[in-house]
Amino acid sequence: MYNKLKGVEDRFLQLEAMLSDPAVLQDRAAYQRYAREHSEISDIVAAFRTYQQVDQELDESLELLKDSDPEIKNLAREEVDRLNQRKEELEDELKKLLIPKDPLDEKNVLLEIRAGTGGDEAGLFAGDLYKMYSRYAESLGWKLEVLDHHTTGVGGLKEIIVLVKGKGAYSRLKYESGTHRVQRVPTTETQGRIHTSAVTVAVLPEAEEVEVDIDPSELRIDVFRSSGPGGQSVNTTDSAVRITHLPSGLVVSCQDEKSQHKNKAKAMKVLRSRLLDKMTQEQDAKRYEERKSQVGSGDRSERIRTYNFPQGRVTDHRIGLTLYKLEMILQGDLDEIIDALVTYYQSQALQHAQ
């Protein structure tokens, strides 16, 4: 590990020199690339330099243990204990920092929530989950932009697609993909029986145009009149857009805007992100075949969490975590669950890296 860390520090110094090179300063793309890499490894280098300093202080304290003065030896012994503990902490921190970062972690997110089995109750819970994620995003200062949504007749959601803009959005939300199950007594239930419904959540990293090259000749674009609430203008103009990506068969519709141009732009944003996600899933599948194990696959068919209203509990089935704070979680207090998931998958990644 020491040699790997020394190599990272050498690269850090090399990047510092390059960032002050006049030729690099004139090349905006190169400067941004090197600055990003410099920023990405700065935490590793800072921790490594602290580790080296602690190691040096430990050597000095070990020398003082040989002193003939008992008082100095006692002080040195205390210092050795403290430094050994600090060294172990730094070693653990450096192991985590050396885990290859997911290149998508800093990206914005396309959050797709869809009602599954359970009829109207599933639609109502889809609305609850949308509010939960909205409140969580707001607590972190992230911005939300609704790209498309379809409501149910009882005030729920059949589907909603939202762009979540914020630093590290994907790193915090990527483990939310999967089937979310709710157990509660619907308001329409006269017998007080508990119903089980399901909502699927998909978390996709936002794709930039440069990341996904889409040939316009491979697209079929249809326009049609919007349906649903929105006043007369919704139904009198062909503003809704449906884009079909012929090679993959992916179809994206958008009708939230009154402008056909804006709906097309939003639909293309969703299409790019779904294509990037498809490429990522295919790469993950290849890696799975190669190593016969997969960490944090985010399989959307997997039942990941149950929200049980009668008992006021939320259980995440992947890590066996149960919290009796359902109302707080639905209000957007998700950090305890997300932190536990991040810690679990980091430890899994660490085991694979060793």
VEXDRENKE-344833 format. One record per residue (C-alpha): x, y, z. Coordinates in Angstrom, 2 decimals. Each point is the difference from the previous one (the first is absolute). Layout:
BEGIN
{xx=X; yy=Y; zz=Z}
...
//
This chain:
BEGIN
{xx=0.00; yy=0.00; zz=0.00}
{xx=2.88; yy=2.37; zz=0.80}
{xx=1.39; yy=-0.28; zz=-3.54}
{xx=-3.43; yy=0.68; zz=-1.47}
{xx=-0.40; yy=3.08; zz=2.21}
{xx=3.48; yy=1.25; zz=-0.93}
{xx=-0.99; yy=-0.34; zz=-3.66}
{xx=-3.15; yy=2.07; zz=0.62}
{xx=2.06; yy=2.70; zz=1.74}
{xx=2.49; yy=0.08; zz=-2.91}
{xx=-2.89; yy=0.45; zz=-2.43}
{xx=-1.40; yy=2.79; zz=2.22}
{xx=3.32; yy=1.87; zz=-0.18}
{xx=0.13; yy=-0.55; zz=-3.76}
{xx=-3.51; yy=1.43; zz=-0.37}
{xx=0.91; yy=3.05; zz=2.11}
{xx=2.87; yy=0.73; zz=-2.36}
{xx=-2.21; yy=-0.49; zz=-3.07}
{xx=-2.69; yy=2.34; zz=1.36}
{xx=2.54; yy=2.82; zz=0.20}
{xx=1.36; yy=-0.72; zz=-3.50}
{xx=-0.87; yy=2.92; zz=-2.39}
{xx=-0.75; yy=-2.47; zz=-2.84}
{xx=-2.55; yy=-1.84; zz=2.14}
{xx=-1.51; yy=3.28; zz=1.23}
{xx=-0.75; yy=0.92; zz=-3.61}
{xx=-1.67; yy=-3.37; zz=-0.70}
{xx=-3.31; yy=0.27; zz=1.87}
{xx=-1.04; yy=-3.63; zz=-0.51}
{xx=3.37; yy=-1.34; zz=1.17}
{xx=0.08; yy=2.35; zz=2.99}
{xx=-3.49; yy=-1.11; zz=1.12}
{xx=0.95; yy=-3.67; zz=-0.41}
{xx=3.18; yy=0.35; zz=2.07}
{xx=-1.74; yy=2.20; zz=2.61}
{xx=-2.74; yy=-2.61; zz=0.42}
{xx=2.57; yy=-2.80; zz=0.46}
{xx=1.97; yy=2.18; zz=2.44}
{xx=-3.16; yy=0.61; zz=2.04}
{xx=-0.97; yy=-3.71; zz=-0.05}
{xx=3.27; yy=-1.19; zz=1.57}
{xx=0.59; yy=2.95; zz=2.36}
{xx=-1.77; yy=-1.73; zz=2.94}
{xx=2.16; yy=-3.13; zz=-0.45}
{xx=3.20; yy=2.05; zz=-0.07}
{xx=-1.00; yy=2.04; zz=3.08}
{xx=-0.78; yy=-3.18; zz=1.98}
{xx=3.24; yy=-1.64; zz=-1.22}
{xx=2.10; yy=2.99; zz=1.09}
{xx=-1.67; yy=-0.06; zz=3.42}
{xx=0.72; yy=-3.74; zz=0.17}
{xx=3.70; yy=0.61; zz=-0.81}
{xx=0.21; yy=2.71; zz=2.67}
{xx=-1.60; yy=-2.29; zz=2.62}
{xx=2.36; yy=-2.81; zz=-1.00}
{xx=3.00; yy=2.30; zz=0.47}
{xx=-1.26; yy=1.20; zz=3.40}
{xx=-0.52; yy=-3.65; zz=1.00}
{xx=3.62; yy=-0.84; zz=-0.84}
{xx=1.16; yy=2.95; zz=2.12}
{xx=-2.19; yy=-1.07; zz=2.94}
{xx=1.29; yy=-3.58; zz=-0.24}
{xx=3.54; yy=1.39; zz=0.30}
{xx=-1.02; yy=1.89; zz=3.15}
{xx=-1.06; yy=-3.30; zz=1.60}
{xx=3.72; yy=-0.78; zz=0.24}
{xx=0.58; yy=3.10; zz=2.16}
{xx=1.27; yy=-0.66; zz=3.51}
{xx=-2.34; yy=2.60; zz=1.54}
{xx=-3.18; yy=-1.84; zz=1.22}
{xx=-2.18; yy=3.10; zz=-0.44}
{xx=1.04; yy=0.41; zz=-3.63}
{xx=-0.56; yy=-3.73; zz=-0.60}
{xx=-3.55; yy=0.21; zz=1.41}
{xx=-0.83; yy=3.01; zz=-2.16}
{xx=1.48; yy=-1.76; zz=-3.02}
{xx=-2.05; yy=-3.14; zz=0.71}
{xx=-3.23; yy=2.06; zz=0.06}
{xx=1.01; yy=1.70; zz=-3.23}
{xx=0.78; yy=-3.35; zz=-1.66}
{xx=-3.47; yy=-1.32; zz=0.93}
{xx=-1.68; yy=3.13; zz=-1.37}
{xx=2.02; yy=-0.02; zz=-3.23}
{xx=-0.56; yy=-3.72; zz=-0.60}
{xx=-3.76; yy=0.54; zz=0.28}
{xx=0.18; yy=3.01; zz=-2.34}
{xx=2.09; yy=-2.00; zz=-2.46}
{xx=-2.60; yy=-2.79; zz=-0.09}
{xx=-2.79; yy=2.54; zz=-0.59}
{xx=1.92; yy=1.56; zz=-2.88}
{xx=0.72; yy=-3.42; zz=-1.52}
{xx=-3.74; yy=-0.78; zz=0.01}
{xx=-0.76; yy=3.41; zz=-1.51}
{xx=2.63; yy=-0.46; zz=-2.72}
{xx=-1.34; yy=-3.45; zz=-0.91}
{xx=-3.43; yy=1.53; zz=-0.55}
{xx=1.43; yy=2.92; zz=-1.97}
{xx=1.86; yy=-2.41; zz=-2.28}
{xx=-3.23; yy=-1.78; zz=-1.02}
{xx=-0.55; yy=1.03; zz=-3.64}
{xx=-2.66; yy=2.69; zz=-0.08}
{xx=-3.11; yy=-0.44; zz=-2.06}
{xx=0.56; yy=2.53; zz=-2.82}
{xx=-3.74; yy=0.71; zz=0.04}
{xx=-0.18; yy=0.95; zz=3.70}
{xx=0.11; yy=3.78; zz=-0.46}
{xx=-2.67; yy=0.03; zz=-2.69}
{xx=-3.52; yy=1.35; zz=0.15}
{xx=-2.72; yy=-2.64; zz=0.10}
{xx=-3.09; yy=-0.95; zz=-1.95}
{xx=-2.37; yy=-1.38; zz=2.60}
{xx=-2.83; yy=-2.10; zz=-1.45}
{xx=-2.84; yy=-1.10; zz=2.31}
{xx=-2.74; yy=-2.29; zz=-1.31}
{xx=-3.05; yy=-1.55; zz=1.67}
{xx=0.16; yy=-3.80; zz=-0.13}
{xx=-2.38; yy=-2.60; zz=1.37}
{xx=-2.74; yy=1.24; zz=2.29}
{xx=-2.24; yy=2.23; zz=-2.11}
{xx=-0.90; yy=3.42; zz=1.43}
{xx=1.92; yy=-0.71; zz=3.20}
{xx=3.23; yy=-0.50; zz=-2.00}
{xx=-0.59; yy=3.35; zz=-1.72}
{xx=-0.51; yy=1.73; zz=3.35}
{xx=3.21; yy=-1.52; zz=1.37}
{xx=1.88; yy=1.06; zz=-3.14}
{xx=-1.07; yy=3.54; zz=0.92}
{xx=1.24; yy=-0.54; zz=3.57}
{xx=3.39; yy=-1.16; zz=-1.25}
{xx=0.27; yy=2.99; zz=-2.33}
{xx=-0.65; yy=2.33; zz=2.97}
{xx=2.56; yy=-1.94; zz=2.09}
{xx=2.75; yy=0.39; zz=-2.59}
{xx=-0.98; yy=3.64; zz=-0.65}
{xx=0.38; yy=0.85; zz=3.70}
{xx=3.31; yy=-1.85; zz=0.19}
{xx=1.30; yy=1.87; zz=-3.05}
{xx=-1.12; yy=3.35; zz=1.43}
{xx=1.75; yy=-0.75; zz=3.32}
{xx=3.27; yy=-0.34; zz=-1.95}
{xx=-0.57; yy=3.11; zz=-2.12}
{xx=-0.59; yy=-1.98; zz=-3.19}
{xx=-2.37; yy=1.27; zz=-2.71}
{xx=-2.80; yy=-2.04; zz=-1.57}
{xx=-1.43; yy=0.32; zz=-3.49}
{xx=-3.00; yy=-2.10; zz=-1.01}
{xx=0.56; yy=-1.37; zz=-3.51}
{xx=-3.21; yy=-2.00; zz=-0.35}
{xx=-2.81; yy=-1.26; zz=2.20}
{xx=-3.34; yy=-1.79; zz=-0.21}
{xx=-2.51; yy=0.14; zz=2.84}
{xx=-2.69; yy=-2.42; zz=1.13}
{xx=-3.60; yy=0.96; zz=0.57}
{xx=0.30; yy=-0.15; zz=3.80}
{xx=2.90; yy=2.41; zz=0.39}
{xx=2.84; yy=-2.49; zz=-0.42}
{xx=2.67; yy=-0.43; zz=-2.65}
{xx=0.15; yy=-2.61; zz=-2.74}
{xx=3.48; yy=1.20; zz=-0.87}
{xx=2.28; yy=2.97; zz=0.56}
{xx=3.46; yy=0.74; zz=-1.43}
{xx=2.01; yy=2.66; zz=1.83}
{xx=3.46; yy=1.45; zz=-0.62}
{xx=1.79; yy=0.43; zz=3.34}
{xx=2.82; yy=2.54; zz=-0.29}
{xx=2.63; yy=0.07; zz=2.72}
{xx=3.59; yy=-0.93; zz=0.81}
{xx=0.28; yy=-3.71; zz=0.73}
{xx=-3.69; yy=-0.68; zz=-0.70}
{xx=0.72; yy=-3.35; zz=-1.66}
{xx=2.39; yy=-1.10; zz=2.77}
{xx=-2.79; yy=0.46; zz=2.58}
{xx=-2.99; yy=-1.26; zz=-1.99}
{xx=1.42; yy=-2.83; zz=-2.11}
{xx=-0.95; yy=-2.71; zz=2.50}
{xx=-3.69; yy=1.04; zz=-0.10}
{xx=-0.61; yy=-1.91; zz=-3.25}
{xx=-2.33; yy=-2.93; zz=0.50}
{xx=-3.48; yy=-0.94; zz=1.18}
{xx=-1.34; yy=1.85; zz=3.05}
{xx=-2.82; yy=-1.85; zz=1.75}
{xx=-2.63; yy=1.64; zz=2.19}
{xx=-2.25; yy=-1.72; zz=2.53}
{xx=-2.90; yy=2.09; zz=1.31}
{xx=-3.78; yy=0.27; zz=0.25}
{xx=-1.25; yy=1.99; zz=-3.01}
{xx=-2.45; yy=2.83; zz=0.68}
{xx=-2.56; yy=-1.82; zz=-2.17}
{xx=0.23; yy=-3.19; zz=2.08}
{xx=-3.03; yy=-0.32; zz=2.29}
{xx=1.07; yy=-3.24; zz=1.70}
{xx=3.34; yy=1.38; zz=1.22}
{xx=1.98; yy=-2.60; zz=-1.93}
{xx=3.65; yy=0.64; zz=-0.79}
{xx=0.80; yy=0.12; zz=-3.71}
{xx=3.42; yy=-0.50; zz=-1.55}
{xx=0.91; yy=2.15; zz=-3.01}
{xx=3.19; yy=0.64; zz=-1.90}
{xx=1.74; yy=2.92; zz=-1.68}
{xx=3.11; yy=-0.25; zz=-2.16}
{xx=2.76; yy=2.58; zz=0.17}
{xx=2.73; yy=0.42; zz=-2.60}
{xx=2.98; yy=2.29; zz=0.58}
{xx=1.93; yy=0.87; zz=-3.15}
{xx=3.07; yy=2.26; zz=-0.25}
{xx=-0.66; yy=2.98; zz=-2.27}
{xx=1.80; yy=-0.49; zz=-3.31}
{xx=1.81; yy=2.79; zz=-1.80}
{xx=-0.26; yy=0.26; zz=-3.78}
{xx=3.69; yy=-0.86; zz=-0.36}
{xx=-0.44; yy=-3.25; zz=1.98}
{xx=-2.78; yy=-1.46; zz=-2.13}
{xx=0.25; yy=0.53; zz=-3.73}
{xx=-3.49; yy=-0.19; zz=-1.52}
{xx=-0.33; yy=-0.11; zz=-3.78}
{xx=-3.06; yy=2.13; zz=-0.93}
{xx=-0.77; yy=-2.43; zz=-2.84}
{xx=-0.59; yy=-2.72; zz=2.63}
{xx=-2.81; yy=1.97; zz=1.63}
{xx=-3.69; yy=0.04; zz=-0.79}
{xx=-1.67; yy=3.12; zz=1.39}
{xx=-3.79; yy=0.21; zz=0.29}
{xx=-2.00; yy=2.96; zz=1.24}
{xx=-3.48; yy=-0.21; zz=1.48}
{xx=-2.41; yy=1.93; zz=2.18}
{xx=0.60; yy=-0.06; zz=3.72}
{xx=-2.56; yy=-1.57; zz=2.28}
{xx=-0.90; yy=0.61; zz=3.59}
{xx=-0.22; yy=3.17; zz=2.11}
{xx=1.41; yy=3.25; zz=-1.32}
{xx=-2.78; yy=2.06; zz=-1.53}
{xx=-1.11; yy=0.49; zz=-3.59}
{xx=3.49; yy=0.58; zz=-1.41}
{xx=0.96; yy=-3.54; zz=0.97}
{xx=-2.54; yy=-1.57; zz=-2.32}
{xx=0.02; yy=2.42; zz=-2.94}
{xx=3.64; yy=-0.26; zz=-1.14}
{xx=2.21; yy=-2.91; zz=-1.00}
{xx=2.57; yy=0.81; zz=2.71}
{xx=0.60; yy=-3.47; zz=1.45}
{xx=2.99; yy=-1.90; zz=-1.38}
{xx=0.74; yy=-3.72; zz=-0.25}
{xx=3.52; yy=-1.06; zz=-0.99}
{xx=0.81; yy=-3.57; zz=-1.01}
{xx=3.65; yy=-1.07; zz=-0.13}
{xx=-0.20; yy=-2.63; zz=-2.74}
{xx=3.18; yy=-2.05; zz=0.76}
{xx=-0.87; yy=-0.54; zz=3.68}
{xx=-3.79; yy=0.25; zz=-0.20}
{xx=-0.02; yy=2.53; zz=2.85}
{xx=-3.02; yy=2.33; zz=-0.08}
{xx=-0.21; yy=3.29; zz=1.91}
{xx=-3.02; yy=2.31; zz=0.15}
{xx=-0.20; yy=3.47; zz=1.46}
{xx=-3.02; yy=2.31; zz=0.23}
{xx=0.54; yy=2.17; zz=3.08}
{xx=0.91; yy=3.14; zz=-1.95}
{xx=-2.30; yy=1.99; zz=-2.31}
{xx=2.90; yy=0.36; zz=-2.44}
{xx=0.76; yy=-2.88; zz=-2.36}
{xx=3.65; yy=1.11; zz=-0.09}
{xx=0.30; yy=-0.16; zz=3.81}
{xx=-1.70; yy=-3.40; zz=0.14}
{xx=2.40; yy=-1.32; zz=-2.65}
{xx=3.03; yy=1.30; zz=1.97}
{xx=-1.27; yy=-1.66; zz=3.20}
{xx=-0.76; yy=-3.26; zz=-1.81}
{xx=3.53; yy=-0.04; zz=-1.49}
{xx=1.46; yy=0.53; zz=3.49}
{xx=-1.93; yy=-3.04; zz=1.28}
{xx=0.95; yy=-2.08; zz=-3.07}
{xx=3.73; yy=0.78; zz=0.38}
{xx=-0.07; yy=-0.98; zz=3.67}
{xx=-1.86; yy=-3.24; zz=-0.70}
{xx=2.49; yy=-0.90; zz=-2.72}
{xx=2.93; yy=0.74; zz=2.34}
{xx=-1.68; yy=-2.13; zz=2.67}
{xx=-0.52; yy=-2.81; zz=-2.52}
{xx=3.69; yy=0.12; zz=-0.95}
{xx=1.01; yy=-0.02; zz=3.68}
{xx=-2.31; yy=-2.94; zz=0.78}
{xx=1.50; yy=-1.95; zz=-2.93}
{xx=3.53; yy=0.72; zz=1.24}
{xx=-1.01; yy=-1.10; zz=3.52}
{xx=-1.44; yy=-3.22; zz=-1.44}
{xx=3.30; yy=-0.69; zz=-1.78}
{xx=1.96; yy=0.62; zz=3.19}
{xx=-2.43; yy=-2.26; zz=1.86}
{xx=0.69; yy=-2.83; zz=-2.44}
{xx=3.72; yy=0.56; zz=0.40}
{xx=0.12; yy=-0.10; zz=3.79}
{xx=-3.30; yy=-1.77; zz=0.87}
{xx=-0.89; yy=2.61; zz=2.59}
{xx=-1.31; yy=3.53; zz=-0.10}
{xx=0.04; yy=2.84; zz=2.50}
{xx=-2.92; yy=2.44; zz=0.07}
{xx=-1.55; yy=-1.05; zz=-3.29}
{xx=-3.14; yy=2.05; zz=0.58}
{xx=-2.16; yy=-2.69; zz=-1.59}
{xx=-3.41; yy=1.65; zz=-0.36}
{xx=-1.90; yy=-3.27; zz=0.26}
{xx=1.38; yy=-0.47; zz=3.51}
{xx=-2.28; yy=0.76; zz=2.96}
{xx=2.24; yy=2.29; zz=1.98}
{xx=-2.15; yy=1.58; zz=2.69}
{xx=-3.30; yy=-0.38; zz=1.88}
{xx=-1.93; yy=2.86; zz=1.60}
{xx=-2.34; yy=-1.47; zz=2.61}
{xx=-2.51; yy=2.59; zz=1.26}
{xx=-1.74; yy=-2.00; zz=2.80}
{xx=3.37; yy=-0.57; zz=1.71}
{xx=1.53; yy=3.33; zz=-1.05}
{xx=3.08; yy=-1.74; zz=-1.33}
{xx=2.19; yy=0.06; zz=-3.08}
{xx=2.15; yy=-3.03; zz=-0.88}
{xx=2.76; yy=-0.03; zz=-2.59}
{xx=0.28; yy=-3.66; zz=-0.99}
{xx=3.48; yy=0.22; zz=-1.58}
{xx=1.75; yy=0.86; zz=3.25}
{xx=-2.59; yy=-1.22; zz=2.53}
{xx=-0.51; yy=3.49; zz=1.42}
{xx=-3.32; yy=0.73; zz=1.77}
{xx=-0.86; yy=3.45; zz=1.31}
{xx=-3.16; yy=0.89; zz=1.94}
{xx=-0.17; yy=3.55; zz=-1.34}
{xx=-2.27; yy=-0.31; zz=-3.02}
{xx=-1.47; yy=3.51; zz=0.20}
{xx=3.43; yy=1.65; zz=0.26}
{xx=1.28; yy=-1.99; zz=-2.98}
{xx=-3.01; yy=0.97; zz=-2.12}
{xx=0.74; yy=3.61; zz=0.96}
{xx=3.38; yy=-0.39; zz=-1.72}
{xx=2.19; yy=-1.10; zz=2.91}
{xx=1.88; yy=-2.57; zz=-2.11}
{xx=3.60; yy=0.50; zz=1.11}
{xx=0.06; yy=-2.87; zz=2.52}
{xx=-1.11; yy=-2.51; zz=-2.66}
{xx=2.21; yy=1.43; zz=-2.76}
{xx=3.08; yy=0.21; zz=2.27}
{xx=-0.48; yy=-3.65; zz=0.98}
{xx=-0.31; yy=-1.04; zz=-3.66}
{xx=3.10; yy=1.98; zz=-1.01}
{xx=2.00; yy=-1.57; zz=2.86}
{xx=-1.18; yy=-3.50; zz=-0.93}
{xx=0.83; yy=0.29; zz=-3.70}
{xx=3.32; yy=1.69; zz=0.76}
{xx=0.97; yy=-2.95; zz=2.21}
{xx=-1.06; yy=-2.39; zz=-2.78}
{xx=2.14; yy=1.92; zz=-2.50}
{xx=2.92; yy=-0.03; zz=2.47}
{xx=-0.20; yy=-3.79; zz=0.27}
{xx=0.10; yy=-0.34; zz=-3.78}
{xx=2.94; yy=2.41; zz=-0.21}
{xx=2.09; yy=-2.03; zz=2.46}
//
